[in-house]
C-alpha cells in the first residue's frame, strides 16, 4: 500500500502542479459560462436580422394579415410585378423572399393550400418559413369558420388547457419542475460520461507512453505491476476529485446566496405580479420565475453531490482499470483506438439508454441500466433528481463497488504481463490466458 500511495502521490502532484491544470481548473467554469453567453449572443444576433418579404396576393384577401415587425418586414406588390421582382431577387441586397399567393377560385382555398410559393435567395430560415405558413393558414381557418357560421369568440371560449397538479403519494409533496429535473439529469450524466472518458484515456496514454519509453522496466524493478497500475489510477482519481471539489465549492458559494434571493422572490411574488401590470414584464413570466425558484429549493443537493462523486469515483475506477489494461496490452495510439470501443460502447448504451428515464424513471429499463455496472455510473445519475428509492441507490452502489474491485483484479492480471510485451498486438484470446495465469 505504501508503494501505491507513493506512486499516486507522484502522479497527483505532477498533474496538479502543472500550470495548465491550475489555470484550466479555475478557468473552465468561466469558459463554459462564457460559451453559453456567446451562443446566446450569436443566437440573438442571428435573429436580429430583419427579413424583407415581398407579398404578391392575387386575390388581395391576405394582405391585411401580414403585419411588419422588428424581425420581418412585408411589402405588398401587384401580380403584374411578380416577374420583375423574381428577376432581381437573386442579386438583391434588400429583398430576402417573395411570397406568391395564387388567386382564390369560387371560395375554394385548396389551390392556395397546395400552390402557394415562397421564392427565396437562400437567406430565409425554417422559423421564418413556418411563420409565413402559419399566417396564411390562420387566415384560411378564420374564413372557413365565417363561411360555416362559426363565431370565433364562441370557438375561443370552448378552448381549455388543464394544468395537472402532480402529488407524490410516498411523501405527499407536489411534484413540480419536470423540465428542471431533466435538465439537471442530462447535465450530470454528460459530465460523468465526459470525465470518465477523459481521465480514463489519460491513464491509458500515460501507460503507453511509459511503456514506449521503457521507463516502466525501471519502475517495476522497485514496485509490482499491480502497485504501479493502482498508483496511476488513484493518482488520476485524486486529480479529478480535486477539480470537482473546486468546481463544487465555486458552485456552492453561489448557492449560498440563492436561497435568500429565492425566498425573497417568493415572499414578494404577489407584489411583483401586481407591479408587472404596469411594467413590460408579463405576469406569466414572473409566475414562471417564481415556480423555478421554488423547484430549485426543493432539490436534495447533498444527495445529488454525494451520488455524483460516488458514481464518478467508482465508475472511474471500473473503467480506468479497463483503460489501463488496454494501455499495457498495446504499444501505440493506433492500437489503443481499436480497443477503446470495448469500454466506449457500454458507456454509450448507458448514456442514450438513460433517455428512457425521462418517460419512466422507475421503469424496468431505467432500473436495470442503473444496476448493471457497465452502465450504472451514468444511468443511475439520470434518476437521482427523480427521487430514486434509497434501497435501489444503495444496491447499485454496492454492485458497482464490488464490480470495480473485480475489474481492478482482472486488469491487474493483464497489466502485469502486457506491460513488458513489445512489438506484438495481443488478441482477446491471449488476454484471457493472461487473466488465468497464476501468480
N, C-alpha and C positions, 0 to 999 in steps of 0.2 A: 504493500500500500504506500510505503514511503516513496518508492520509485515512481509510482503512478502520480502521486501528488507533485513530485518534483518536476516531472515532465509536463503535467497540466499547468503548473505554475509558470514554467518556462514558456509554454505556448501562449498562456494567458497574458503574461507581461509583455511578450514580444509583439502582441497584437494591440493591446490597449495603450501601449506607449507610443505606438505609431501615430504620427501627426495626422495622417489621413483618417484614422479611426476616430480620433478625438474631434476633428473638425466635422466629419460626417455624422457622428452621433448627435451632436447638438444642432447641426445644420439640417439634417434630414427632415425633422418635423416642419421646419420653416420652408424647406423646399417643397414638401407635399402641400402645405397650405398655399404656398406661392403658385404651385402648379394649378391648384384648384381655382385660385383667383385669376390666373392667366386664362384658363379655359373659360371661366365665366365672362371675362372681359372680351375674349375673342368671339364668344357666342353672342354677346350683346352688340359688339361692333359689327358682326356679320348681319345681325337682324336690324341694325340701324340704317342700313342702306335702303333708300327709297326706290321702290319699283314703280315704273311708269307703264301703265297698261292702256292700250287703245281699245275702246269698246265700239264694235260695229253691230248694232242691233237692228236687223232688217224690219222688225215689227214695232220697234220703239216701245216694247212692253216691259223691258227690264232696265232701261236707262236710269230710272229713279232708285233702283235697288243698289246701284254701285256708288257708295259714298267714300270719298277720298279720306285717307288717314295719314298719320306720320310715316307709316311703313309702305303704303300703297296709294299711288295717285292714278286717277282714272280720267281719261279724255275721250269724249264722245265724237265719233266720226260718222259720216253718211256711208251707205253701202257703195256709192259711186267712188269713194276714196279708198276702197279696200285694196285694189291692185297697186295703186301708187304707194300706199303705206307698206305693202309687202315688199316692194322693190327697194325701199330704203331701210327696211328693218335690219338686214344683215349687217350693215355698216353704221347703224345708228348708235350714237353715244348717249342719246336721251331715252329712247324707247326700248323697253325690255320685251314686250309681247303684244300680240294682237289677239283679242277675244272676239271671234266671229260667231254671232248667234243667228241661225237661219230664221226664215220667216215662219210665222205660225199659220197653218192652213186649217181652216174650218174648226178653230178652237181645239185642234189636236196637237198636244205638246210632244208627241212621240218623236217627231223629226228633230226637235231641239234636244231631247234626251239622247238621241243617237248620233246626231250630226254636228253638234256644236264643236268648233275648232279653236284650239289655242296654239297660236304660232309664236314661237319664241326664238330668240337668238342665243339660247343656251344659258341665260342668266336668271332663270326663274326656278326656285326650289320647290320641293314637294309640298311644303306647308302652304306656299302661295297658291299652288295649283289647286289644292284641296279647298282653300278659302274661296276661290272663284267658283269652283263647282258647287260649293255649299250655298253661295249667294243665289245662283240660278235655281238650284233645287228647292230652296226655301220659297222663292217666288212662285215657282210652278205649283208647289204644295198649297200655298195660300189661294192661288187662283182656282185650283181644283176644289178646294173647300168651299169657296164662294159659289162656284157653279153648282155644287151639290146642296147648297143652302146650310152649310155648317158654319156656325158662328165661332170665330176664333177665340173670343173671350170665354165662351162656354167650353170650348175644347181645352183651353188652358186651365180652366177651373177643374177639369176632370183629372189632370195630371197629379201624381203623388209620388213622393220619394220617402221610403221608410228608412229610418236610421236605427239600426239594431244596437241596443244597449246590452252588451255581452257580459255575463257574470260567470265566474268560475265557481262551481259548486264546492270544490275542495277547500277554498278559503273564503268564499263569499264575496270576493272583491270583483270590481268591474274590470273586465279585460279590455284595455284600450291600447292604441298605438301600435297596431299590427305592422304598419309601414316602417315605423322606427325600429321595431324588433327585427324585421327582415334586413333593414339597412345595417344594423349592428352585427347581425349574424354573418352577413356577407363580408363585412369589413374584417371581422376577426378570423373568418375562415381563410380569406385570401392572404392575410398577414401570416398565419401559421404555414400555409402552403408555400408561400414565397420564401420565408426564412428557413424552413426546414430544407428546402431545395438549395438555397444559397449557402448555408453553413455546411450542409451535407456534402455538396460539391467541393467546398473549400477543404474539407478533411480529405476527400478523395484526391484532389490535386496536390495537396501537401504530401500525401503518402507517395504519389507517383513521382513528385519532384525529388524527394529524399532517396527514393529507390533508384532513379536515374543517375543521381549524383554519387551513388554508392555510399552516402553518409550513413544510411541505415545499417550497413555492415559494421561500422564502427560503434554505432549506438547499441546494437543488440549484443555486442560483446560485454556490455556492462548491465544491460537490463533484458528481461524476457520480452519476446514479441508481444505477448498479451499486455504487459505493462506499458509498452510503447503505444499500442493502439488505444488502450483506455485513457492514457495520459493525454493523447492528442484529442480524443473525443471530449473528455471532461474539460480540457483547456478551452476548446472552442465553445463548449456549452456555457462556461462561465463568461466568456466574451459576449455571447448572445444574451445571457441573463443580465449582464451589466448594462447592455444597451437598452433592454426592455425596462429595467429598473429606472434608468434615467428618463426614458420616454414616459413611463407611467407617472414618475414624480412630477414631470412637467405638466402632464395632463391633470393630475390630482390638484396641483396648485390652482389650475383654472377652475376645477370643480368645487374647490373650497368656497369660492365666491359665488358659484352658480346657485346653490340652494337659497341664499339670501336674496339674490336677484329674482329668482323664480318665485319665491314666496311673496316677495313684494309685488311682483307682477300679478300673482293670483289674487292678493288682497285688493289690488286696485283694478281688477279686471272689469268690474261693473262701471267704475268711473271712466275707464279707458273706452269702454264700449259706448258710453254716453258722449264722451268727447269726440269719438270717431264720427258722430253725426255732423259735426261742424268742421271736420278736417278732411283731408284727402284719403285717410285710411278707412277702408271698408270695415264695417263691424264684423263680417265673417272672417276677415283676415286677422283681426285682433282675437277673435274667439279661437281660431286655429293656433295662434301663437300661445295662448293660454293652455290649450289642450296639450301641445307639445311639451310645455314646461312641466305640466303635471305628470305626463308619462315618463319623462326623463328622471323625475324624482322617485319614481316607483321602481326603477331598476335596482337589482341587488348587486351593486358594484363590487363588494368584497368577494362574492361567489364568482362573478364574472372574471375578476382579476386572478383569483386562485385557480379557477379552471383553465384559464388561458395559459398561465405559467406552467401548471402541472402537465397539461397536454402537450405544450410545446417541448418541455424538457424530456418527457417520456417518449413522445413521438420523435424527437430529435435523436435520442439515444437509440431508438429502434432503427431508424433509417440511416443514421450516420454510421452505425455498425455495418450496414449493407454497403454503404459508400466506401468505407474503409476497406472492406473485404474486396470490393471491386478494384480499388486503387492498388492493393497489394498483389492482385492477380494479374494485372497488366502493367505495361511499362511505357505507354504513350497515350496521349489525349485521344487519338483516333479510336483506339480500342475501348477507352472509357465511355465514349459516346454510344457504342453498341450495347454495352451492359447497363447503361443508365436507364434504359427503357424498363428494366425489371422493377426498380423502385418507383419510377415515374408513373407507370400505368395504374397501379392501385391507388396512388395519390390522386390521379385524375378521376378515377372512379369515385373516390370519396368526395372530391370537390364537386363534381357535377351531379353525382347521385344524391348529394345532400340537398339539392334543389327541391326534392320531394318533401323535405321538412316543412316548407312553407305551406304546402297543401294539407299535410297531416303530420304534425310534429311527433305524435305518438304512434304513427303507423308502423307496420312491420318492416318496411324498407328502411325508414329512418332508425328504427330500433336496432336492426341487425348491422347496419352500416356503422352505428355508434358503438357496437360491441366487438366487431371484428378488428383486431389490432392493426391490420393493414390500412384500414380506413377510419378507425375511431379517432385518431388525433385531429382529424379535420371534421368529420361528420358530427361528433358529439358537441363540438364548439358551436355548430349551427343551431343546436337545440337548446343551449344554455339560456338564451333570453326568453324562451318559451316555457320556463318553469318545468324543466325535466324532473321527474321523480328522483329523489336523492338516492334511492336504492339502485336505480339504473346508473346514475353517475358514479357511485361507489364501485359497482360491479365492473363498469367499463374501465375505471382506473386500475382496479386490481388485475384484470385480464391484460391490460396494456403493460403494467409493471412487470408481470411475470413473462410476458412475451418479449419485452425489451431485454430482460436478463437472458432469456433463451437465445435471442438473436445475437447478443454480445458473445455468448458462448460459441455459437456456430461461426460467427465472423472471426473470432479469435483462432479457431481451427484452420480456417482458410488463410488468415493473415500470417500465421507463424510459418507456413510453408511458402505461400505465394510471395512473401516479401523478399525472398532470396532467389527467386527464379527469374531469369532474364532471357530475353530473346525468344520467348515462346508464349503464345496466347493459349491459355488453358481452356478446355471445353467444360461444359456443365458436368459431364460425367466425371472428369478428373477432379473438379471441385468437390463433388460428392465423396470421392475417395479420400480427399484431404480431411473432410469432416469426420470420416470414420476411422482415421488413423488414431492409434492410441499414443499417449504421451510416452 
